[in-house]
Amino acid sequence: MELTCVAALALTTHMGFGMEYNEIHPNIICENERIIGSVVVNSESTISVYGGIHMNDYIDLGLATGYSSQLFTPIARLKYKNWFLMPGYDGDPGLVLGINIPFGGEK
Protein backbone atom coordinates (compact mmCIF):
# COMPACT_ATOMS: atom_id res chain seq x y z
CA MET A 1 0.00 0.00 0.00
CA GLU A 2 1.63 3.17 -1.22
CA LEU A 3 1.32 6.28 0.96
CA THR A 4 0.57 9.52 -0.91
CA CYS A 5 0.83 12.99 0.64
CA VAL A 6 -0.47 16.23 -0.83
CA ALA A 7 -0.89 19.85 0.28
CA ALA A 8 -4.36 21.27 -0.36
CA LEU A 9 -6.78 24.07 0.37
CA ALA A 10 -10.32 23.26 1.51
CA LEU A 11 -13.11 25.81 1.08
CA THR A 12 -16.25 25.23 3.14
CA THR A 13 -19.62 26.63 4.02
CA HIS A 14 -21.23 25.89 7.40
CA MET A 15 -25.00 25.50 7.22
CA GLY A 16 -27.40 25.49 10.18
CA PHE A 17 -24.85 26.13 12.94
CA GLY A 18 -25.37 28.70 15.69
CA MET A 19 -21.91 30.25 15.33
CA GLU A 20 -19.73 31.66 12.54
CA TYR A 21 -16.74 29.57 11.44
CA ASN A 22 -13.53 29.76 9.44
CA GLU A 23 -14.20 28.61 5.88
CA ILE A 24 -10.62 28.49 4.50
CA HIS A 25 -8.60 25.43 5.53
CA PRO A 26 -5.01 24.89 4.37
CA ASN A 27 -4.14 21.23 4.94
CA ILE A 28 -1.75 18.37 4.30
CA ILE A 29 -3.25 14.92 3.70
CA CYS A 30 -1.43 11.59 3.68
CA GLU A 31 -3.36 8.47 2.71
CA ASN A 32 -3.29 5.03 1.21
CA GLU A 33 -6.12 2.76 0.12
CA ARG A 34 -7.39 2.31 3.69
CA ILE A 35 -5.96 4.96 6.05
CA ILE A 36 -6.05 8.77 5.98
CA GLY A 37 -4.27 11.33 8.13
CA SER A 38 -4.12 15.09 7.91
CA VAL A 39 -3.11 18.32 9.58
CA VAL A 40 -5.52 21.17 8.89
CA VAL A 41 -6.48 24.67 10.02
CA ASN A 42 -9.97 23.78 11.27
CA SER A 43 -13.27 25.64 11.42
CA GLU A 44 -12.29 27.19 14.78
CA SER A 45 -9.07 28.53 13.16
CA THR A 46 -6.89 26.19 15.24
CA ILE A 47 -4.70 23.29 14.12
CA SER A 48 -6.34 19.85 13.98
CA VAL A 49 -4.67 16.50 13.56
CA TYR A 50 -7.02 13.96 11.95
CA GLY A 51 -6.75 10.20 11.60
CA GLY A 52 -9.29 7.91 10.00
CA ILE A 53 -10.16 5.12 7.65
CA HIS A 54 -11.75 4.98 4.22
CA MET A 55 -14.87 2.86 4.74
CA ASN A 56 -15.37 2.81 0.96
CA ASP A 57 -14.97 5.22 -1.97
CA TYR A 58 -17.58 7.60 -0.50
CA ILE A 59 -17.30 7.48 3.33
CA ASP A 60 -14.44 8.29 5.73
CA LEU A 61 -14.66 7.91 9.53
CA GLY A 62 -12.12 9.19 12.04
CA LEU A 63 -11.16 11.39 14.99
CA ALA A 64 -9.76 14.93 15.07
CA THR A 65 -8.04 17.01 17.74
CA GLY A 66 -8.00 20.79 18.09
CA TYR A 67 -11.68 21.59 18.68
CA SER A 68 -12.73 23.47 21.84
CA SER A 69 -15.64 21.16 22.69
CA GLN A 70 -13.61 18.00 23.40
CA LEU A 71 -10.18 16.38 23.22
CA PHE A 72 -11.17 14.10 20.30
CA THR A 73 -14.01 14.95 17.92
CA PRO A 74 -15.57 12.18 15.81
CA ILE A 75 -15.62 12.96 12.09
CA ALA A 76 -17.84 11.37 9.44
CA ARG A 77 -17.37 12.53 5.87
CA LEU A 78 -19.41 11.73 2.78
CA LYS A 79 -17.27 12.45 -0.28
CA TYR A 80 -17.33 12.49 -4.06
CA LYS A 81 -14.09 13.31 -5.88
CA ASN A 82 -12.83 16.44 -4.04
CA TRP A 83 -16.27 17.43 -2.64
CA PHE A 84 -17.32 16.50 0.90
CA LEU A 85 -20.26 16.81 3.30
CA MET A 86 -19.90 16.42 7.08
CA PRO A 87 -22.47 16.60 9.88
CA GLY A 88 -21.63 18.68 12.94
CA TYR A 89 -23.04 20.03 16.18
CA ASP A 90 -22.23 23.22 18.12
CA GLY A 91 -25.39 23.32 20.21
CA ASP A 92 -27.23 23.47 16.89
CA PRO A 93 -26.99 20.69 14.30
CA GLY A 94 -25.52 21.60 10.95
CA LEU A 95 -23.72 20.47 7.83
CA VAL A 96 -20.34 21.44 6.41
CA LEU A 97 -20.17 21.40 2.61
CA GLY A 98 -16.76 21.79 1.07
CA ILE A 99 -14.25 21.14 -1.64
CA ASN A 100 -10.62 20.20 -1.02
CA ILE A 101 -8.39 21.49 -3.81
CA PRO A 102 -4.99 19.76 -3.93
CA PHE A 103 -2.01 21.81 -5.09
CA GLY A 104 -0.86 20.37 -8.39
CA GLY A 105 -4.30 19.09 -9.46
CA GLU A 106 -6.70 16.35 -8.43
CA LYS A 107 -5.18 13.57 -6.32
Secondary structure, 3 states (H helix, E strand, C coil): CCCEEEEEEEEEEEECCCCCCCCEEEEEEEECCCEEEEEEECCCCCEEEEEEEECCCCEEEEEECCCCCCCCEEEEEEEECCEEEEEEECCCEEEEEEEEEECCCCC
